[in-house]
Amino acid sequence: MVRENYETKPEIQKVILAAVEKQKDADTIDYTLEEFQNLAEANNLEVVGIITQKLDRPVSGTYFGSGKIEELSELVAATDATLVVSNDDLTATQIRNLEKLIGHGIRVVDRTALILDIFATRAQTKVAKLQVRLAQKQYQLPRLHTSLANELDQQGGAGGGSFTSRGAGETKLELSRRVIEDQIIRIKRELKDVIEASGTQRKQRDASGLPRVALVGYTNAGKSTWMNKMIENYGVESENDDKTVFEKDMLFATLDSTVRAIKLPNKRQILLSDTVGFVSNLPHDLVASFHSTLEEAINADLLVQVVDVSDPHYKEMMDTTEQTLREIGADQVPMVVIYNKADKTEMSYPDRNGNTLTASARDEKSVLAFVELITQELFGKIVEVELLIPFDRGDIVSEINSKYNVLSTEYLENGTQLKVSLLPEEALKYNQFEQK
């Protein structure tokens, strides 16, 4: 008898999205709702309805007005939805009142809980998991007396069934403020230890003196694709055994900052990092928790903002990126812009205009144009010098050949003549060999 194996899939929750349409945000409401729906789908939720109400501000006790809540209750009954997610942060009072007034055993959470749940699913490294746990606990603290509290720290499956608790690693928790506060203290202490332990590697990178380039931008703009293209074409093999980074067409595919050594065609090395993607109204606790990860952007010599130019809302996405960079203190770092995914538009590419490049990471000519752009931005002051190295200083010739772009080599009677591209400070190192 042949035994059949049946693959069980997690049940997908049906969700209704709720949003207050404020007058000042009327021009961007369509973009806001589209992003909101993408976030829900990224968490494996089935959106069965979207309901909005035009208000100057959410109602303090119930978020929506009474008539809209009645409409929401009817929609829940008609669609068999089990979850309502609001686009604005909700207070504990609003959550309790909404669940009571909507009825039908509905659970109510907000956008921040949705993002935290996505982050908990995506976190891979110990640092990322601790950062998410810290943000979860800080979010839970003022919401202990809601339905969220019944699920704190229970392991959950896919489909959003464990908002603010997935990945916490405990099966039961005393729901008290003191316990949560103690947990926050312990997580912060553990996170500090882990970050300090990994700080040695960061210090080694800093001590290398290599220029640092950080890819930043809206989530799903194509940062990881650019990262992988650079690794495949120019990665330093000895440092990149497990070299590529995860890439997928979904929000927050990667959370962990990845740093790789890259050797450019001019033989100069840089450190390239792929950072966590941004999204509008990224929860402040999450930004604070991921500060160590975002330090790759803060400490970079050059930022590369990757923009999905095929998205009709790409300008709003750029605004979100630049606002987040201001929040983390990285807005003073020099930046170039890559208008990515031009292959999905009618735009010509690669097309360079100053410090911007219209390109596609899938196109080799675009990759070459990208390399030229960052090379000029980082090493624009390079000068060409002629050096005459005595034959007994073969070590100098080997060093220059391995580290710098040698334009020509000629063997003369009194030594090896090299024409080489150097930065002014590098040229000083070989000043004694320079032919004036």
Secondary structure, 3 states (H helix, E strand, C coil): CCCCCCCCCCCCCEEEEEEEECHHHHHHHHHHHHHHHHHHHHCCCEEEEEEEEECCCCECCCECCHHHHHHHHHHHHHHCCCEEEECCCCCHHHHHHHHHHHCCCCEEEEHHHHHHHHHHHHCCCHHHHHHHHHHHHHHHHHHCCCHHHHHCCCCCCCCCCCCCCCCCCCCCCCCCHHHHHHHHHHHHHHHHHHHHHHHHHHHHHHHCCCCEEEEEEECCCCHHHHHHHHHHHHECHHHCCCCCCCCCCCCCCCCCCEEEEEECCCCCEEEEEECCCECCCCCHHHHHHCHHHHHHHHCCCEEEEEEECCCCCHHHHHHHHHHHHHHCCCCCCCEEEEEECHHHCCCCCCEEECCEEECCCCCHHHHHHHHHHHHHHHHCCCEEEEEEECCCCHHHHHHHHHHCEEEEEEEECCEEEEEEEECHHHHHHCHHHECC
